[in-house]
């Protein structure tokens, strides 16, 4: 749990006014109980620059979850692990997270599809920014 006292108060208030059962449905749907079934096909790889940030002190996401992460990305993947960060990285290591995001974004500026240098779009990309699909 983050050490920020104000966040802890808001978090505790939100948890107290929330129903646990609907929150657990998210996990039941995404991580079903046994018997586990293998997917027929793996999901398609991510075809964009990717930044993966993990708190190694997170009790819910085990470090082994980083194993072979690069196999799911068909582009450049940057991985940052923060040993002192838990589940709430944005609170545990706020300054380092901001610096990392600023640096990564400065190296990998976001481009709009109308940018002529944006030539690596997949064939099935649809620009919805102009109201078309």
N, C-alpha and C positions, 0 to 999 in steps of 0.2 A: 504494500500500500504506500502511496506517495507520502512524503513527509510534510507537504504543504498543508497546514492546518485548515485553511479556508476550503481547499479542495476536499479534504476529508469530511468536513461538515456537509458540503453540498452532495458528496458521494453518498454519505450515510443517509441523508434526507431522501435522496432519489431512491436508494435501495429500500428504505422503510415505506415509501409510498408506491412501490412497484410490486407486482405479483411475480413470485418466483417461477411459477409454472410456465407462463408464456416465454420467459427468458430461457428456460431450459429447452423449449421447443426448438430453438435455433440449433442447439447442440444435438438434439435427437435427430433432426433432419440431416445435418451435415456429418454427423458421426453416429450412424445407426448401430444398434446392438448386434451381437452375434446372431446368426452366422454371417460373417462378413463375406461380401461378394466382390470379386475382382471386376473392375470395369472391363467392358468388351474392348474398348480402345482408350488409350491415354488421352487426356485433354490436349487440345492443340497448344503448342508452345507460345509463349508471349513473344511477340515480334516487335518489341519496342525496347528502348533503353529502360533499364530497370534498376531501382535502388532498393535493396533489402536491408532493413535495420532491425536488429534483434537485441533485446536485453537478455544477457546470459543469466541474470538472477531472476528471471521470470519463472515462477513455480508452475505456470500453466502451459507454457510452450517450451518444450525440452530442447536443449542445444542440438540433439540429434536431428531435429527438424531441418537443420541446415544441410544435412547430408545430401549431396547431389542436387542442390537447388539449381545449379547452373544448367542442369539437363532440361529444365522446364522453360528456359529462356533462349530463344533463337536470336539473340542480339547481345550487346554488351550488358553485363550484370555487375553492379558494384555491391559488395556485401560489407556491412559495418556491424561489428558486434560490440556491445557496450557492457563490460563486465559488471558494473555497479547498477545497471538499469534493470528494473523488474518489468512487470506487465504494463506499467504506465510510463513509458519512456519519456513522453513529453513533460512529465513532472519530475521524474528521477534525474534526468540529464538534459534539462531544457536548453541551456546555453549551448551545449555540444551538439544537440540535435539541430538547433537553428543554424549554427555555423556549418554543419555538414550539409544541410539542405541548401543553404545559400551557395556553398562551394559547388555542390553537384549540379544545381540548376545553372550556375554561371558557366560551367563546362558543357552543359547539355541544354541550351536554350530551347524553350517550347516554341515550336513553329506552327503556324496556321497552315491548313491545307492549301490556301491560296498562294503561299510563298513558293516562288519558282524553284527554290532549293529543296522543296518537299517532294522528292521524287521516289521515295521508298514506300509509298502507300501500297497496301495490298490491293489486288484487283477488285475485291468486293467492298472497298471502302466507299461509304456514302457520306458526303459532306452535308450534315443536317444544320449547319450554322446559317444557311440561307433559306431555311424552311422547306427544303426538299429532302427526300429520302431515297 
